[in-house]
Amino acid sequence: MVHWVLRGAVLLWALFFAIVGVQGVLSPASYTDTFSIIVDGFAANTIRADLSAFFLVSAGSAAIGALIPGWTRALLVPAALYGTALIGRLLGAGMGDAINSGIVQAMIVEALSVALMTASWWLLSRPDAPDAVGTEGTGAA
């Protein structure tokens, strides 16, 4: 049962960040309110491509890891992306970057994302993890 709850949590996480990524592709200015990024001129193309790719790749790999038995390693992709972002924010804070409540909130989301993805990978990749109804506790993969 815990495995199904984890899969559901990962899929909801993936849906949320897929929506953020699609919104960014369609309208890079949507990142202005969320991330305090000024999207102006040539920056719009870079923001549209790079930031949206971050969210879409992490969401897609999380969904693959949650849905496809044997592909749980895909959950490590968003863990690595969000972990790298968190380390970058921590380094920035240590080097004197301005920090506000939005930055702190982003750091919390990144830390929780890393925790969710690594815990899900760990639990769902165990040999006794059920991949189908009726296989729980049998060791079937």
C-alpha positions as a Markdown table, in Angstrom:
| # | Residue | x | y | z |
|---|---|---|---|---|
| 1 | Met | 0.0 | 0.0 | 0.0 |
| 2 | Val | 2.8 | 2.4 | 0.8 |
| 3 | His | 4.2 | 1.8 | -2.7 |
| 4 | Trp | 1.0 | 3.0 | -4.3 |
| 5 | Val | 0.9 | 6.1 | -2.1 |
| 6 | Leu | 4.5 | 6.9 | -3.1 |
| 7 | Arg | 3.7 | 6.4 | -6.8 |
| 8 | Gly | 0.6 | 8.7 | -6.4 |
| 9 | Ala | 2.7 | 11.3 | -4.6 |
| 10 | Val | 5.4 | 11.2 | -7.2 |
| 11 | Leu | 2.8 | 11.5 | -10.0 |
| 12 | Leu | 1.1 | 14.5 | -8.3 |
| 13 | Trp | 4.5 | 16.1 | -8.0 |
| 14 | Ala | 5.2 | 15.4 | -11.7 |
| 15 | Leu | 1.9 | 16.8 | -12.7 |
| 16 | Phe | 2.5 | 20.0 | -10.8 |
| 17 | Phe | 6.0 | 20.6 | -12.3 |
| 18 | Ala | 4.8 | 19.6 | -15.8 |
| 19 | Ile | 2.2 | 22.3 | -15.6 |
| 20 | Val | 4.9 | 24.8 | -14.4 |
| 21 | Gly | 7.1 | 23.7 | -17.4 |
| 22 | Val | 4.4 | 23.9 | -20.0 |
| 23 | Gln | 3.3 | 27.4 | -18.7 |
| 24 | Gly | 6.9 | 28.5 | -19.1 |
| 25 | Val | 7.1 | 27.2 | -22.7 |
| 26 | Leu | 3.9 | 28.9 | -23.6 |
| 27 | Ser | 4.6 | 32.1 | -21.6 |
| 28 | Pro | 8.1 | 32.7 | -20.2 |
| 29 | Ala | 6.7 | 35.7 | -18.3 |
| 30 | Ser | 4.9 | 33.2 | -16.1 |
| 31 | Tyr | 8.2 | 32.7 | -14.3 |
| 32 | Thr | 8.4 | 36.4 | -13.3 |
| 33 | Asp | 5.9 | 36.1 | -10.5 |
| 34 | Thr | 7.0 | 32.6 | -9.4 |
| 35 | Phe | 10.8 | 33.1 | -9.5 |
| 36 | Ser | 11.3 | 36.8 | -9.7 |
| 37 | Ile | 13.0 | 36.5 | -13.1 |
| 38 | Ile | 12.7 | 39.5 | -15.4 |
| 39 | Val | 11.9 | 38.1 | -18.8 |
| 40 | Asp | 13.0 | 40.7 | -21.3 |
| 41 | Gly | 14.3 | 40.7 | -24.9 |
| 42 | Phe | 16.6 | 37.8 | -25.7 |
| 43 | Ala | 16.3 | 36.4 | -22.2 |
| 44 | Ala | 12.7 | 35.2 | -23.0 |
| 45 | Asn | 14.0 | 32.5 | -25.4 |
| 46 | Thr | 16.6 | 31.3 | -22.9 |
| 47 | Ile | 14.2 | 31.2 | -20.0 |
| 48 | Arg | 11.6 | 29.5 | -22.2 |
| 49 | Ala | 14.0 | 26.8 | -23.2 |
| 50 | Asp | 16.3 | 26.2 | -20.2 |
| 51 | Leu | 14.0 | 26.7 | -17.2 |
| 52 | Ser | 11.1 | 24.9 | -18.9 |
| 53 | Ala | 13.4 | 22.0 | -19.8 |
| 54 | Phe | 14.4 | 21.7 | -16.1 |
| 55 | Phe | 10.8 | 21.3 | -15.0 |
| 56 | Leu | 9.7 | 19.2 | -18.0 |
| 57 | Val | 12.6 | 16.7 | -17.8 |
| 58 | Ser | 12.2 | 16.3 | -14.1 |
| 59 | Ala | 8.5 | 15.8 | -14.3 |
| 60 | Gly | 8.8 | 13.3 | -17.2 |
| 61 | Ser | 11.4 | 11.2 | -15.5 |
| 62 | Ala | 9.5 | 11.2 | -12.2 |
| 63 | Ala | 6.4 | 10.0 | -14.0 |
| 64 | Ile | 8.4 | 7.3 | -15.8 |
| 65 | Gly | 10.0 | 6.2 | -12.6 |
| 66 | Ala | 6.6 | 6.0 | -10.8 |
| 67 | Leu | 4.7 | 4.3 | -13.6 |
| 68 | Ile | 7.1 | 1.8 | -15.3 |
| 69 | Pro | 8.2 | -1.1 | -13.2 |
| 70 | Gly | 11.9 | -1.6 | -13.3 |
| 71 | Trp | 12.5 | 2.1 | -14.3 |
| 72 | Thr | 12.7 | 3.5 | -10.7 |
| 73 | Arg | 16.2 | 4.8 | -11.4 |
| 74 | Ala | 14.5 | 7.5 | -13.4 |
| 75 | Leu | 13.5 | 9.0 | -10.1 |
| 76 | Leu | 17.1 | 9.9 | -9.5 |
| 77 | Val | 17.0 | 12.4 | -12.4 |
| 78 | Pro | 14.7 | 14.9 | -10.6 |
| 79 | Ala | 16.6 | 14.2 | -7.4 |
| 80 | Ala | 19.8 | 15.2 | -9.0 |
| 81 | Leu | 18.3 | 18.3 | -10.7 |
| 82 | Tyr | 16.6 | 19.6 | -7.6 |
| 83 | Gly | 19.6 | 18.7 | -5.4 |
| 84 | Thr | 21.9 | 20.6 | -7.7 |
| 85 | Ala | 19.5 | 23.6 | -7.6 |
| 86 | Leu | 19.5 | 23.5 | -3.8 |
| 87 | Ile | 23.3 | 23.3 | -3.6 |
| 88 | Gly | 23.5 | 26.3 | -6.0 |
| 89 | Arg | 21.1 | 28.3 | -3.8 |
| 90 | Leu | 23.0 | 27.4 | -0.6 |
| 91 | Leu | 26.3 | 28.4 | -2.3 |
| 92 | Gly | 24.7 | 31.7 | -3.4 |
| 93 | Ala | 23.5 | 32.4 | 0.1 |
| 94 | Gly | 26.9 | 31.7 | 1.5 |
| 95 | Met | 28.5 | 34.1 | -1.0 |
| 96 | Gly | 26.1 | 36.9 | -0.1 |
| 97 | Asp | 23.3 | 36.6 | -2.6 |
| 98 | Ala | 20.1 | 38.3 | -1.6 |
| 99 | Ile | 17.7 | 36.0 | 0.2 |
| 100 | Asn | 14.0 | 36.6 | 0.7 |
| 101 | Ser | 11.0 | 34.4 | 1.7 |
| 102 | Gly | 10.6 | 33.2 | -1.9 |
| 103 | Ile | 14.2 | 31.9 | -2.0 |
| 104 | Val | 13.6 | 30.1 | 1.3 |
| 105 | Gln | 10.4 | 28.6 | 0.0 |
| 106 | Ala | 12.2 | 27.4 | -3.1 |
| 107 | Met | 14.9 | 25.8 | -1.0 |
| 108 | Ile | 12.3 | 24.0 | 1.0 |
| 109 | Val | 10.5 | 22.7 | -2.1 |
| 110 | Glu | 13.8 | 21.6 | -3.6 |
| 111 | Ala | 14.8 | 19.8 | -0.4 |
| 112 | Leu | 11.4 | 18.1 | -0.1 |
| 113 | Ser | 11.6 | 17.1 | -3.8 |
| 114 | Val | 15.0 | 15.5 | -3.3 |
| 115 | Ala | 13.6 | 13.7 | -0.3 |
| 116 | Leu | 10.5 | 12.5 | -2.1 |
| 117 | Met | 12.4 | 11.3 | -5.2 |
| 118 | Thr | 15.2 | 9.5 | -3.3 |
| 119 | Ala | 12.9 | 7.9 | -0.8 |
| 120 | Ser | 10.6 | 6.8 | -3.6 |
| 121 | Trp | 13.5 | 5.4 | -5.6 |
| 122 | Trp | 14.8 | 3.6 | -2.5 |
| 123 | Leu | 11.5 | 2.0 | -1.5 |
| 124 | Leu | 10.2 | 1.2 | -5.0 |
| 125 | Ser | 13.5 | -0.3 | -6.2 |
| 126 | Arg | 13.6 | -2.9 | -3.4 |
| 127 | Pro | 13.1 | -6.5 | -4.6 |
| 128 | Asp | 9.9 | -6.9 | -2.6 |
| 129 | Ala | 8.4 | -3.7 | -4.0 |
| 130 | Pro | 5.0 | -4.6 | -5.5 |
| 131 | Asp | 4.7 | -3.7 | -9.2 |
| 132 | Ala | 1.2 | -5.1 | -9.6 |
| 133 | Val | -1.8 | -5.9 | -7.5 |
| 134 | Gly | -1.4 | -9.2 | -5.9 |
| 135 | Thr | 2.5 | -9.3 | -5.9 |
| 136 | Glu | 3.0 | -7.6 | -2.6 |
| 137 | Gly | 5.4 | -9.5 | -0.4 |
| 138 | Thr | 6.0 | -12.2 | -2.9 |
| 139 | Gly | 9.3 | -10.8 | -4.2 |
| 140 | Ala | 7.9 | -10.7 | -7.7 |
| 141 | Ala | 9.3 | -8.0 | -9.9 |
